[in-house]
Amino acid sequence: MGPIDGALAIWYREAKVFLREKSRIVASIVSPILWLFVFGGGLGGRVSVPGASYQAFIFPGVLAQAVLFTSIFFGVYVVWDRKVDFLKAVLVAPVPRSAIFLGKVLGGATDAMIQVTILLMLGMVCSAARIIPGLSLGAVALFGALAVLVLTTVAFTSVGLIVGSQMESPEGFQLVSSFFVFPMFFLSGALFPIDRLPPWLAPFTFLDPLTYAIDALRHIILGRSQFSLPLDLAVLGAFTGAVVVLGALAFDRMKV
């Protein structure tokens, strides 16, 4: 079996497991919808955002949140695979470990993209029915957002797999990943403009790769952004390339 066949086999296994667990799909979509309609609707009348309604403003942030949480926590399946000895059987197979890592990344990215595609479809319905004031999501914006989300998903799935490859227990994974996920989410400007943060938090915001993913989504969906779109894509692309390389190295050095 060649590297490409090995990667595709791992991808097929991960995608099939996800599609068999319908409850995972439902649960992963309900949370972003609650953020958008309950949190966004509740604060919408009290928080003013120039150029858009608050619900429209946080829509890109909700998309990024779904990607972030699903992608990062996908790494826990590496821990579970190790516990049931499935990972041992895979790692000793005559396939490069980089191909195994790539297959895992593709599997996790597929899971997350199924979820955000459903959310984007919901956004198009809300846009057409004017349920969310100021949200205009056409075909061009849809495909542009999907391109950014694919890049974001690959990046954070790689991060989750890096963390998972170093952990021995699901509890340890949850603790370490939460240390990354929540600061990354709240400092990204997903729920409020980053220029409203205290000045001493600005360096952390600029170092947060999720900031640039959300900014690119806002540029594509709402036509407004803090930075330029080329800068957002350059930072996101560089981060994705770096974590993919690090993830491949982490799998290569992982103990069976």
C-alpha positions in Angstrom: 0.0 0.0 0.0 1.4 3.4 -1.0 1.4 6.6 1.0 -1.6 8.0 -0.9 -3.6 4.8 -0.5 -2.8 4.7 3.2 -3.9 8.3 3.8 -7.1 7.7 1.9 -7.8 4.6 3.9 -7.4 6.5 7.2 -9.6 9.3 5.9 -12.3 6.8 4.8 -12.3 5.2 8.3 -12.5 8.6 10.1 -15.3 9.9 7.8 -17.3 6.7 8.1 -17.1 6.7 11.9 -18.3 10.3 12.0 -21.2 9.7 9.6 -22.3 6.7 11.7 -22.6 8.9 14.8 -25.6 11.1 13.9 -25.7 12.5 17.4 -22.3 14.1 16.9 -23.5 16.0 13.9 -26.6 17.2 15.6 -24.8 18.2 18.8 -22.0 20.0 17.0 -24.5 22.1 15.1 -26.9 23.0 17.9 -24.2 24.8 19.9 -23.3 27.3 17.2 -27.0 27.9 16.5 -27.5 28.7 20.1 -24.6 31.2 20.0 -25.9 32.8 16.9 -29.6 33.2 17.8 -29.7 33.1 21.6 -26.5 34.9 22.5 -26.5 37.0 19.4 -30.1 37.8 19.6 -30.0 38.6 23.3 -27.1 41.0 23.0 -28.1 42.3 19.6 -30.2 45.1 21.0 -27.6 46.2 23.5 -24.3 45.9 21.5 -23.7 48.2 18.5 -21.3 47.2 15.8 -20.7 49.8 13.0 -21.9 48.7 9.6 -23.7 45.5 10.6 -26.2 44.0 13.1 -24.6 42.1 16.0 -25.9 38.8 14.8 -24.4 39.4 11.3 -21.2 40.5 12.9 -20.8 37.3 15.0 -21.8 34.9 12.2 -18.2 34.5 10.9 -17.1 34.0 14.5 -19.7 31.3 15.0 -18.4 29.5 11.9 -14.9 29.8 13.1 -15.9 28.6 16.6 -17.5 25.4 15.1 -14.3 24.7 13.2 -12.0 25.5 16.2 -13.8 23.2 18.7 -14.5 20.4 16.3 -11.0 20.4 14.8 -9.0 20.7 18.1 -11.0 18.1 20.0 -10.7 15.7 17.1 -7.3 15.0 18.5 -8.8 13.1 21.4 -9.5 10.2 19.0 -5.8 9.6 18.7 -5.8 9.0 22.5 -8.8 6.6 22.2 -7.2 4.8 19.3 -4.1 4.3 21.4 -6.1 2.9 24.2 -7.9 0.3 22.1 -4.6 -0.6 20.3 -6.0 0.5 16.9 -3.3 3.2 16.6 -0.6 0.6 17.3 -1.8 -1.5 14.4 -1.8 1.5 12.1 1.6 2.8 13.1 3.3 -0.5 12.5 1.8 -0.8 9.0 4.2 -0.4 6.0 3.0 3.2 5.4 4.9 6.4 6.2 3.6 8.0 9.4 3.3 11.3 7.6 0.6 9.6 5.4 -1.2 8.4 8.5 -1.1 12.0 9.8 -2.4 13.3 6.5 -5.2 10.8 6.6 -6.2 11.9 10.1 -6.1 15.5 9.1 -8.3 14.8 6.1 -10.7 12.9 8.3 -11.0 15.6 10.9 -11.3 18.3 8.3 -14.1 16.4 6.6 -16.0 16.2 9.9 -15.6 19.9 10.6 -16.5 20.9 7.0 -19.7 18.9 7.0 -20.8 20.9 10.1 -19.8 24.4 8.8 -21.4 23.7 5.4 -24.7 23.0 7.1 -24.2 26.3 9.1 -23.4 28.2 5.8 -26.6 26.8 4.3 -28.5 28.0 7.3 -26.8 31.4 6.9 -28.0 31.5 3.2 -31.6 30.8 4.3 -31.4 33.5 7.0 -29.9 35.9 4.5 -32.6 35.2 1.9 -35.4 35.4 4.5 -33.8 38.4 6.2 -33.9 36.7 9.5 -30.5 38.1 10.4 -30.4 41.8 9.5 -27.4 42.9 7.5 -26.3 39.4 6.5 -26.0 38.9 2.8 -24.5 35.5 1.9 -24.5 34.9 -1.9 -22.8 32.2 -3.9 -19.5 34.1 -4.3 -19.3 34.7 -0.5 -20.2 31.1 0.2 -17.4 29.6 -1.9 -14.9 32.2 -0.6 -15.9 31.4 3.0 -15.6 27.7 2.3 -12.0 28.2 1.0 -11.0 30.0 4.2 -12.7 27.5 6.4 -10.9 24.6 4.7 -7.6 26.2 5.4 -8.6 26.9 9.0 -9.9 23.4 9.5 -6.7 21.8 8.3 -4.7 24.1 10.6 -6.6 23.4 13.8 -7.1 19.7 13.1 -3.3 19.5 12.8 -3.0 21.3 16.2 -5.4 18.9 17.8 -3.6 15.9 16.4 -0.2 17.3 17.7 -1.7 17.6 21.2 -3.3 14.2 21.0 -0.1 12.5 19.9 1.6 13.6 23.1 -1.2 12.7 25.5 -1.8 9.4 27.3 -5.3 10.0 28.6 -8.5 11.8 27.4 -8.5 13.8 30.6 -5.0 15.1 29.9 -6.0 16.0 26.4 -9.1 17.9 27.5 -7.1 19.9 30.0 -4.3 20.8 27.6 -6.6 21.5 24.6 -8.9 23.7 26.7 -5.9 25.8 27.7 -5.5 26.6 24.0 -9.0 26.7 22.7 -10.8 29.2 25.0 -8.1 31.9 25.1 -7.8 31.5 21.3 -11.5 31.9 20.8 -12.1 34.8 23.1 -9.1 36.8 21.9 -9.9 36.3 18.2 -12.6 39.0 18.0 -15.3 36.4 17.3 -17.8 38.1 19.6 -16.7 41.7 19.6 -14.4 44.0 17.6 -10.7 43.5 18.7 -10.2 47.2 18.9 -12.4 47.3 21.9 -10.0 45.1 23.9 -7.6 46.7 26.4 -4.3 47.7 24.8 -2.3 45.2 26.8 -4.3 42.4 25.2 -3.5 43.5 21.6 -0.3 41.5 21.2 -2.1 38.3 22.2 -4.8 39.1 19.7 -2.3 39.7 16.9 -0.6 36.4 17.7 -3.8 34.4 17.6 -4.2 32.7 14.2 -7.9 32.5 14.6 -8.1 36.3 14.5 -7.0 36.3 10.9 -9.4 33.5 9.9 -12.3 35.4 11.3 -11.1 38.6 9.8 -10.9 37.0 6.4 -14.4 35.6 6.8 -15.8 39.0 7.8 -14.1 40.5 4.7 -15.7 37.9 2.4 -19.2 37.7 4.1 -19.7 41.3 5.4 -17.3 43.3 3.4 -15.5 44.7 6.5 -12.3 43.7 8.2 -9.6 44.9 10.5 -6.7 43.8 8.3 -6.3 43.3 4.6 -7.5 40.0 3.1 -4.0 39.2 1.6 -2.5 39.6 5.1 -5.2 37.4 6.6 -4.6 34.6 4.0 -0.8 34.9 4.3 -0.8 34.5 8.1 -3.3 31.7 7.9 -1.5 29.9 5.2 1.9 30.2 7.0 0.3 28.9 10.2 -1.3 26.0 8.4 2.0 25.0 6.7 3.9 25.2 10.0 1.5 23.0 12.0 1.1 20.4 9.2 4.9 20.0 9.2 5.1 19.9 13.0 2.2 17.4 13.1 4.0 15.1 10.6 7.1 15.2 12.8 5.1 14.6 15.9 3.5 11.4 14.4 6.9 10.3 13.1 8.3 10.4 16.7 5.2 9.1 18.4 5.8 5.9 20.5 3.8 2.9 19.6 
